[in-house]
Amino acid sequence: MSYSTTKPPVVPCPNCGTEQIWDSSNSFRPFCSARCKNNDLVAWANEEHAIPGQELEDVFSEDLENNY
């Protein structure tokens, strides 16, 4: 029987930077706690984070302007 002797990686929390072991015992991965996980969710909801890309055209408002 062989067992893995490699240690799980240590990663920083994306919110606060606290180092933690990346393993299944942390249910908040990649965050260190529920608080950091919720803070990140709030930041996305407040549009403080964004994925880079091209600006979307607002075709629906143009259609409304043309029809009225």
C-alpha positions, 0 to 999 in steps of 0.5 A: 500500500502506498501513501502520498508523502507530499504536503498540500500547498500553502496559498494566500487568501485572495482577500486578506493574504493570510497563508493557509494549507490548501486541503479539503479541511478548509471548506472556504477554499480558496479563502481562509474564512467565511468572512473573507469569502463573503467580503469577496462576494460583496465586492463582486456584487458592488462591481469592485471586481471585473473580468477584462473584456470589451464593452458590451453594446446596449442594443436594447436601448437603441431598439427602444429609441428607434421604436418610439 
